[in-house]
Amino acid sequence: MEFKKGDIYGTHRVLEPKGVLPQPADKLDNTMEIYDNEVLIDVQTLNIDSASFTEIEKRAGGDVEEIKKIIMNIVETTGKHKNPWTGSGGMLIGKVAAIGPNFKGDLRVGDKIATLVSLSLTPLKIEEIKEVRPEIDQVDVKGQAILFQSGLYGILPKDMPKELALSVLDVAGAPAQTAKICKPGDTVVVMGGGGKSGILCCWQAKRQVGVNGKVICVDGFKKSINRAMSVKCADEYLVVNATDAVAMYNEIMEVTEGELADVVINVVNIPNTEMASILACKDNGLVYFFSMATSFTKAALGAEGVGKDVNMLIGNGYTKGHANVALQVLRDDERIMKLFAELYA
């Protein structure tokens, strides 16, 4: 069989506009005949990223059939799952169906894998949506997808259910980056701390800051805070609306005795939380925006507008070894493993 030669970054799949990479592209070629350096995946489940699913669910009025229609329409018109309102995607799990002869990697046909690159750049074709699980942002499908040579992936671990592994791997960048940016003695605020990535970030931050540091878990919902408290992942727990910057500032001022935070980690899945993050941080501190609902224009101009000299980090979903870091949290803490198994498995 003759294979066409593919580019390492998948630019050969870009239909519109020419000259861009697959992620910013408006439309990809999602024909499922692989190039020489691609992997074909039989897709089982899409894990839509939280900001994206929240937006789709809102536009569908919570109606599952409408959610299916929106997802199908996105994929049919763009050749991938890139949410037109948030620009974000998610990730998938599936089984390796075919491997191009020039693909460099340790994959074999039949391997069960999770893609660790965004659905917003992954060529995807969906035949049918079998089930939507809105409470965990997952969609079971019959379909196929393409992984490029540059695409990251993880072979699914055998010591936990695949749905559980998928839900954790989807946010693996957040706890791994948290491990890099938090230092012993730091005061760390995690906004959206009662959610999936929030609990992982709180746990990782607590490990990094040690006995002289403090981790403050903040969430807009008491139910989420109760979840975080059940696994004892932080030192302080606050219920605060992350879109209310002044309320956030006042609460963090009080709990830190006027010091504010050395590090603020934002994993909230709704827009307009930039200023709450910035005001909660001390001058020369670090604000890490992992949330895909972040407007970096609002963050940059907002910090300038209130005279805040803070460093701001864009939440890169990839850092070396991130998959292992995230999965290890569950292996190291039975309480989190049990909670996540109840929620996502």
N, C-alpha and C positions, 0 to 999 in steps of 0.2 A: 504493500500500500504506500502510495506517495503522500508524504506530509508536507504541507506548506510551512515555510520558515516563519517563526513567530518572534516578536521582539520581547526582551526580558520583562519590560514593564507593561506589556499588553497593548501598546499603541496601535497595533495592527487590528484591534477590535473596535477602535473609535470610528464612528460614522459621522457624528456631528458634535462640535465643529472640528475640522481637521487641525492637527498640530497641537492638540492638548492631550493630557494623560487621561486614563479611563475614569478617574474619580471626578474631576470637574466636567467631563464630557456630558453633553445632553442626551446622547444616544449611543448605545453600543450594539455591535453585531452579536446577537445571542444565538446564532446557529451553533448547534452542538457537535459539529465536526471539529475535532481538536487539531491544533497546529503542532509542530514537532516538539515544542517545549511546554505544552500545556497538560493539565490534568483534568479529566472529566469526572464529575461527581454526581452520583445519584443522590438527590437531596431528600432529606427526611424532615428536618425541622429548621425553620428560620427563627432566629432570636432577634426580633426587631429592637433596635436600641430604644431606651426608655423615653427619651424626648420625642422620638419619631412616633412610637406607638401611642403615646399620650395625645399627640396632635391628631393622628388618624382616628383614634377613638372619639375624640371631641367632635371632629368633623362628621363622623358617622352617627353621632348622637347615641353612642353606646350600642348601636345595633350591629350584631355579629355579621349578618349578611351584607350589610353596608360596608363593614370593615373589609370583608373579603373582596367586594367590588373595587374598593379604593386600591387595595394591594395589587389585585390583578391588573387594574388599569395602569398603575405606575410601571409594572414590569412589562406590560404589552407595549407601552409607548416609549419606554427608555431602554429596554433590554437589560435592566438591572433594577434593584430596589433602592432607589435614591429618593427619599422623601422630598417632594418639591417645596415643602414649607420649612423644613428644618435643615435640609441638605445632607442629612445623615442616613445611615443604613442599618447596621447591625451585623450579624454573622450567621453562619449556618453549620449544621452537622449533616453528615451523609457518608456514603460509602464510595470509595474510589472505584470507578467503572472502567477507566482506561488511562494510560499514561503515554505521552508522546515519547518517541525514542531518544530525544535529546534533552528531556527533563532531567535536571540534576537534583537528586534528593533520595531519601531513604524510603519512599513510598512503594507499596505493592498493591496490585489490584485486590480489592476486598477489604483493605484497611478502613476502619471507621475513624473519621477525622472531623475535627472542627476547624473551619477556616478562621484564621486570626487576622484577617483583613476585612475591611468594611464591605457590606453588601452594596454600598454606593459605588463600588468600582468592579464588582463581580458580575460577569455576564451570567444571566439567569433566565431560565424558561420554566414557567409553572403550567402544568397540565390541569391540576385541580388543587384547591385548598380543602384539605380534609377536616381540619379542626382548628379553631381559634381559641387560645387560652389567654384572655385579656388580663387576668390577674397576674400573669408572669411574662407577658409580652411575647409569647411564643405562638408560632403558627406551623402546624403540620401540613406538609405539602407532598404532592407527587410532582417531581420536576428534576431538572438537571442544572448544573452550574459549571463554570470554568475557573480553574485556579491558574494564574500566571506563574512563570518561573520565579518572579520576585515575591510571590504571595506567601505569606506566613501561614503555617498550619500546625495543629497539634494532634497527635494520635490520641484518641480518647482513652483516659485511664480506666483500668479494669476494676479499681477499688471503689467506684461510686457510679450511680446511675447516670446514663448519658445526658438526660435532661438537666440534671444537677450540674454536671461538668460544663455543659453548654452555658448555663446561666452565669456561672462563675467566670468562665473564659471570656465571655462577652465584655466583662469589665476588668479584665486582668491587668490592664495598664494602670489602673488607679491605685491599687494597693502596692504595686511594684514601684511606681513613681513616689508614693508616700514613703516607702522605705528609703528612697534616695534623698528626699528633701527634709525629713524630720531628724533633728539632732537631740542628743541627751539634754534634758532640761528645758526643752521648748514647750511653750503653750500652743496647742494646736486646736483650731476650731474646724469641725467637719460639718458643713451645711448639707442637709439631705442625709444626715448621719444614720437615720433609721431605715434607709433603703438598702438594697443589696450591695451596691458598691460602697455605700456609706459605712455599713457595718464592717466590711473588709478593711476600709481605710482607717476607721477608728481603731480596730484591733492592731493593725500594722503600726499606726502612729504610737499607740500605747507601748508597744514593744520597743520602738525606737527612742522615745523620750525618757523612758525609765522612771525611777521613783521620784526624781526631782522635777519631772515634767508634768504637764497636765493636758488631758484630752477632753475637749468639750464637744459633746454630740448634740447637734441642733437639728430639729426637724419641725415641719409645720403641722404634723399630725401626732396626737397623743398615742394613737395605736402604733405608729412607727417607733416612737420613743420607747414605748413599752417593750417592743421587740428587741430594741438595742439593749435596754436594761436587762432583759432576760438572759443575755449572753455576756453581760458585764464587760462591754467592750470600751467603756470610757470612764472618766472620773466624775464628770458633771453631765447632766441631761437637761436640755431646755426645749420647750415648745415655743417656737417663734416663726412667724410668717417671713420667709426669705425675701419676699418682694417689699417688705416694710423696712427700709434701710435704717430709719431712725430707731425703731423698736429694737432691731438687731444690735445697733451700736450701744444703746442704753443697757441692754441685757448683758452684752459681752463686757462692757465697762464695769458693770456691777460684779460679775462673777470673776473677773480678773483683777479687781480692786484698782481699776484705772489704767492697767498696763496694756490691755488689748492683746492680740495674738501674734506670736512670731510667724506662724503659718496658718493660712486659711485655705481649706480644701473645699471646693464647690462641686458637689455631685448632684445638684438639684435638677429635676427634669422639666422645669417650667421656665419661661423667659422672665426677664426683668429682675434678676437677683444679683446683678453685677455690683450695685452700690452697697448692698448689705455686706457683701464679701469684702469690699475695699474698706468700708468704715470699721469693720471688725478687726482689721489688721493694723499693727503699729507701723510707724514710719520705718523704712528699710526692711520691713518684713516681706514675706512672700505670699502672694495669692495664687493658688493653683486652680485654674478653671478647667475641670474635667468635663463639666456639663456641656452637652452638645446644643443646649438651648442658649448658650452664651453669645452675646453680641460683643465682639471685640472692639467695635467702635464705641459702644456705650461704656465699656470698661476703661478704655484709654482716655476718652474725653471726660468721663465721669471722675476718674482719679485726678485728672488735671483740674477739673472744676471745683473740687473740694480741697485742693492743695495737699494731696496725699502722695508722698514719695514712697511708693511700694513697688516691688518687683512683681511682675505678672507672668505666669507660665501658662502656655497653651497645653491643654491635656492631650499629649501624644498618646494614642492608644497602644503604642509599642515601646517597650524598653527591654533590653536583653534579659532573657530568662523570666519574662513576666508571667507566662502561663504557669510555670512551676511555682513561682512565688504565691500566686493566687490560690492554686489548688492546695499548697502546703498549709495555708491558713486553716482550711477545713480539716486536714489531717492532724494538725497540732492542737485543735480545739474542738472537742467533741460536742460542746454546746452549739457552736456555729454549724458544724456538720449536721447535727440533729435538726436545728431550726431550718436550715436551707433545704434539707431533705423533705421536711414537711411542706415547705412553701413551693419548691421547684421540681421535686422528683415526681 
